[in-house]
Amino acid sequence: MPSDPTDPTDTAVPTADQSDPPGAVVLVSGGMDSATTAYEARERGYDLHFLHTSYGQNTETKERECAEALREELDVPADRFLHIETDHLARIGASSLTDSSMAVDDADLDAEDDGIPSSYVPFRNANLLSMAVSYAEANDCEAVFVGAHSEDYSGYPDCRPEFFEAFERMVDVGTKPETAIEIVVPFVEDSKTDIAARGAELGVPYDLTWSCYREEAPACGTCDACAFRLQAFQRLGIEDPIEYETRPDYTGEVDPTAES
């Protein structure tokens, strides 16, 4: 039975000759979620290929530096690190991550429903996954790993489990008959806190990651990405190793993934 890409408890190592492990493309943004996903893919026995994209986001230089540092840390060969410029997403616009005329909103973690945040890049994950699947098929990889999680899909429609399930069906139809590529989203039902806890178990070097939507150094500490990240570390009682302009205490906020 194939592994379930939406089941965070599915940690089965693929059946393969130990001398020839299966390959996986990991979408590595340079952030903590994709970094943890890369370590999770390695833990599951995959031979890693990294795909990193610059699409005109505010912190693209810092993110690429972090992705490159993670490649070195995980001993991924340089020829298995593919960097692609996807500036069409910035040219399309409509996101505060790529349009300087739009402000990146401050975090409001206790809001019941903020709708779609200004940081949403229209249909970005479909663009990135399409490139990742091309890369995977060209290199006979068996999986594409993505670091989306539950706090993402509450606001980003292309981070929902059903989106990834639908995309995998499209991959099955749109690739060669002998191609079989799973879309694996190991933390799709988990919170940021869960991811940080798993990363601590796996020894993820979070000092080599970047999450801030606004600044390349120091991190602002008040955008959504910074807030969820700081909250995760604070709940675990772990010091976030990157530099912040300000470190608000987010432990008093309502957990957006908690059951009512």
Order of alpha helices (4+ residues) and beta strands (2+ residues): beta-alpha-beta-alpha-beta-alpha-alpha-beta-alpha-alpha-beta-alpha-alpha
